């Protein structure tokens, strides 16, 4: 690397440093909210995928009333804790509770409820609330003058946890199917 290239990267690094240190308190607060919203949305998506897409909610729900109650209560409490961490707001709390109550009500119907419970994806719908919150915070950050590059750096930091978890679960499922077929 030439001396000019080295000086250029040092200047670039200094400019990026100054860009983040020259933030208003309001901008810093939005960036912190964006970080929290991103991590909560990722965690909720992983849990929702395991419960709804891969059917763990239905499996637990096979225990007549207790299984559905346990599933709804535990996932509801988890979602509410994440909603508080991500600062989703009262209306989102109510929607999460309503979705979990509906999931419980569907699941307790004998036999048909188990099939309907698989189709009614309350946890994935709740995950949608977290994704919407993340998008709203991104839009707010843009309006406050934070660059799209900086927003992308926080919100798309390459730690695509939900995608990695889905791939891992899919690989485990395929290896079990291959062993069963052999």
Secondary structure, 3 states (H helix, E strand, C coil): CCHHHHHHHHHHHHHHHHHHHCCCHHHHHHHHHHHHHHHHHHHHHHHHHHHHHCCHHHHHHCCHHHHHHHHHHHHHHHHHHHHHHCCCCHHHHHHHHHHHHHHHHHHCCCCHHHHHHHHCCHHHHHHHHHHHHHHHHHHHHHHCCCCHHHHHHHHCCCCCHHHHHHHHHHHHHHHHHHHHHC
